[in-house]
Amino acid sequence: MKKHGARYTPEEAEGRIPIVARRVALEAVDLVIALEKYPVTSHEIEHRVWSMVGLAGHLSRLCHVIWKYEGFERARHKDKV
């Protein structure tokens, strides 16, 4: 399987982070509400948990784009000194 580079520039990733973080928070609230109505073993709960896992992974990848870029920038400036 061929790996590709980052899908987002650091600027694009930074703009998307608040949106994805908000979606994670809303999904967490939805999960808590659903737990009052459905058993943990239900499809409704499973769906919400997997949704949160996917969103958290996406958020992690967005942050990684920024952190990786910042690390490269720090290393580049350190080499020039």
C-alpha positions as CSV (number, residue, x, y, z in Angstrom):
1,M,0.0,0.0,0.0
2,K,1.4,3.3,-1.0
3,K,1.4,6.1,1.6
4,H,0.8,9.6,0.6
5,G,1.8,12.9,2.2
6,A,-0.3,15.0,4.5
7,R,-3.7,15.8,3.1
8,Y,-3.8,19.2,4.7
9,T,-1.4,22.0,4.9
10,P,-0.7,23.1,8.5
11,E,-2.9,26.2,7.9
12,E,-5.8,24.0,6.7
13,A,-5.3,21.6,9.6
14,E,-5.3,24.4,12.1
15,G,-8.6,25.7,10.7
16,R,-10.2,22.2,10.9
17,I,-9.2,21.3,14.4
18,P,-11.8,23.4,16.2
19,I,-14.5,22.0,14.0
20,V,-13.5,18.4,14.5
21,A,-13.0,19.0,18.3
22,R,-16.5,20.4,18.5
23,R,-17.9,17.3,16.7
24,V,-16.1,15.0,19.1
25,A,-17.7,16.9,22.0
26,L,-21.1,16.8,20.5
27,E,-20.8,13.1,19.8
28,A,-19.7,12.5,23.4
29,V,-22.8,14.4,24.7
30,D,-25.0,12.4,22.3
31,L,-23.4,9.2,23.6
32,V,-24.1,10.1,27.2
33,I,-27.7,10.8,26.4
34,A,-28.0,7.6,24.4
35,L,-26.6,5.6,27.4
36,E,-29.7,6.7,29.4
37,K,-32.0,5.2,26.8
38,Y,-30.1,2.2,25.3
39,P,-28.0,-0.6,26.7
40,V,-24.3,-0.5,26.2
41,T,-24.5,-3.6,23.9
42,S,-26.9,-1.9,21.5
43,H,-26.1,-0.8,17.9
44,E,-26.9,2.8,18.8
45,I,-24.2,2.9,21.4
46,E,-21.7,1.0,19.3
47,H,-22.3,3.4,16.4
48,R,-21.7,6.5,18.6
49,V,-18.5,5.0,20.1
50,W,-17.1,4.1,16.7
51,S,-18.0,7.6,15.4
52,M,-16.0,9.1,18.3
53,V,-13.1,6.8,17.6
54,G,-13.0,8.0,14.0
55,L,-13.3,11.6,14.8
56,A,-10.6,11.4,17.5
57,G,-8.3,9.7,15.0
58,H,-9.0,12.5,12.5
59,L,-8.3,15.1,15.1
60,S,-5.1,13.4,16.0
61,R,-4.0,13.3,12.4
62,L,-4.8,17.0,12.0
63,C,-2.7,17.9,15.1
64,H,0.1,15.7,13.8
65,V,0.3,17.7,10.6
66,I,0.9,20.9,12.6
67,W,3.2,19.3,15.2
68,K,5.3,17.7,12.5
69,Y,5.6,21.0,10.5
70,E,6.5,22.8,13.7
71,G,9.2,20.3,14.5
72,F,10.7,20.6,11.0
73,E,10.7,24.4,11.4
74,R,12.4,24.3,14.8
75,A,15.0,21.9,13.4
76,R,15.6,24.1,10.3
77,H,16.1,27.2,12.5
78,K,18.4,25.3,14.9
79,D,20.6,24.2,12.0
80,K,21.0,27.9,10.8
81,V,22.2,29.1,14.2
